[in-house]
Every structure is written in C-alpha cells, then in structure tokens.
Amino acid sequence: MKYVSLILRIISFIILIGVWAYTALNFEHLPDQIPVHYDFSGSPDRYGSRHSIWLLLSINTAVFIFLNYLFRNTDSGLLNIPDNIRQNKPLTQLIVCILMILVVTLFAIIAFESIQAGLGNAEGLSSAISYLLGFCLVLVVAILIYSARISKNQAG
C-alpha cells in the first residue's frame, strides 16, 4: 500500500502542476468573462472575471497541501474517518491518497473545462465531473461498509 499511496500522491502532484501550466499557457487567450459556476446539467449559469480561474487553482493547491498534511498526520482530528480504520495507518493513508487524486482531478477538470468554455471550445462541463463525484460517493460508502465489517468482527 505504501507504493500505491506514493504513486497516487505523485500523480496528484503532476495533475496539479499540469493544470497550473495549462492555465498559464492559455490565460492570455481567455476573454474577460469566463464561466465560474455551473448548474446540475453542467451548463454555465454565472460568469466572472478570467482572473477567477487563479482562485480555483489556489483552492485546488490548498486542498492538495491539506490532504498531504492529513497523509502525514493520520491521527489528526481534522481527518474524519471511523476510528477502527484510523488504527490501520497504511489504509488510512491510502484512503487520503485516493481522496486526494479524486479531488485534485475534479478541480483540474473544472478549471480545464472552464478555460475551454471561455475559449469557445466547449459549452460547459462534461460528464467526467459526474463520474468523479460518483467515485467519491463510492469511496465514502466503501469506507462505511468496511468500518461496519471491522466493528462486527471485533464485537463477535
């Protein structure tokens, strides 16, 4: 699990650097107004300054840094997972890394597709966002089921 966690963290970092580079390369070509909010169907419903894309990337970077902190400090009260899973540090770190890659990728896709919409190459968000949100939900459900099984085995 240690190597899987390392690989996931490296991939997350590469995605983060990639979206910063992509934004920097395309920023000058963006119009003054770009989509900054989307409805449930993925269509833009609010526009803002092209400079707002940097806020989205900054939030993505802050989340990446925060999740790296949780990776190193699995006993932190900021990590809200069942105690019976938290006792298994490699598993907890793997869960944090999976969450990291999902969230970093989610923000990167939103930034990428906002830039594409601003450039006139897309209408809004693609279904990739829905799939990533679905994976996040599956991760949470899997953690809860695994925790319940651990509790049942410890009680029995």
Secondary structure, 3 states (H helix, E strand, C coil): CHHHHHHHHHHHHHHHHHHHHHHHHHHHHCCCEEEEEECCCCCEEEEEECCHHHHHHHHHHHHHHHHHHHHHCCCCCCCCCCHHHHCCHHHHHHHHHHHHHHHHHHHHHHHHHHHHHHCCCCCCCCCHHHHHHHHHHHHHHHHHHHHHHHHHHHHC
